[in-house]
Amino acid sequence: MRWVLGAAAVAHGLECRLASLTARYQDSPVSLMPKFAPSTYEYSAVLDFSMDSFSIDAWAFGGCEVDEAPNQALPVQIGQPRTVSVYATDGAGGRTKYTLRVERLLGSETDLQYLQVENAELDPRFDPAVRGYVARMQIWSDSVVISYMLRDNHQRVRFLAEAEQRAGEEPPAPATTTRRTTTTTTTTTTTTTTKSSTTAAPDADEHASEPPHEEGHRRLLVSGAPAVPGGAPERQAVQRLLVDSRVAQGNVSEWQLEGGGRRLMDSGELQYRIEHTTFLVNVGNQRRITITVQSADELQARIGQYHIIAYRPSCTEEAPFFDRAKGQCVLNCNRGFYSHRRLHRCSECNSNCDVCSSLLNCQMCRRDSSDFAYKVQPDGSCKAVANHMLRKYWWWCVGLGIILILTLCLGCFALCQSCCAPRRSARVFANTSSDESDYSSEELDDAAQYPGQYQASGPVPTWSRA
């Protein structure tokens, strides 16, 4: 029946195509670049250093068959790319060829595929070969969020943020450090390898400074157009990989469709994911952040570093203090905050304080309530004094209540003992005299008639005639 449908497709001038083509290493996914589409026939993929083979899963549309698809894992050696061709056939001689080129990382890579700072402008645009950047933050953002994607999933990353320094009027110039080759491990120089793979990091595009949920990325996802017109195919492929990663992490709706109505990958089906880390930067300050990347192969002991100077502009003289609640600079801070001249921001007063000149110097406490009265103390704090009888003597009331409950329980216990004890004693005596008597009624009558002729003997009272 399939061959008949395939022949019918050929008769109508339709060629057989694959409906799905995926690559994996055991149960771990391997991302294709570009993302699979039935009308795209050439793909590439890069295995992590720890992946020594890959498998292919392919399905064809109805009426067509998959031909020459490997039914076992194919080994890949380091430095020896492998090319595999899979065909969609119609049974009447028509074949559509899909080509996949797979290579394996060296294990010495110390660069990142993607690096971006949210709510900031990265200067220059990210390039794996450039190791120094300046991130110009928005003044309303208190933190710098660094998003990155590893070149190899087994690379190790360490972040080091130096103490904040007062920034100048203009942001510092970005460092022009570029990567260079070395075989020694050092923390003072930037080290990496010059070997590049087909998973080249994406150039920053017109949407690079936008957060992943911005509309610019949604347009890129739906249209499938490259962010850089006329860019290299590798760059476009990694940009698609970046968008797919954002979809998988929930930054873009997974139900958004791409040409042909095909559903995008679900979470967990991507080889690389975008990670995030956050550092605080105060207004008018700058902070140097060092990202250290260690290679996946520990035996090669390669270390590379990226340096980012996060710069946050200062407030103006007309509005010298930053108000976090408003997200802007102000001249006077709101009630409950004071003007922190060293930090150039509105800082919160101590507890129960409405007007203060510093954290430890309250000038006026908050208004009294029905339960508490607030008084300024000699140490500059505000003390809440209970003005309600119950709150003022709360623990006295609790203690008195516990004593009353215990007294009531003891009284009930004593009353039960006094009422129930006599009845219990009478019932025990009656049972003993009627059921446990060892003497017959005749002997008892004789003892009562002749009291002098009977005497008790032994541990048990018995009677005998004198």
Disulfide bonds with the S-S distance in Angstrom:
Cys16-Cys64 1.95
Cys315-Cys329 1.94
Cys333-Cys346 2.05
Cys349-Cys356 1.97
Cys353-Cys362 2.12
Cys365-Cys382 1.94
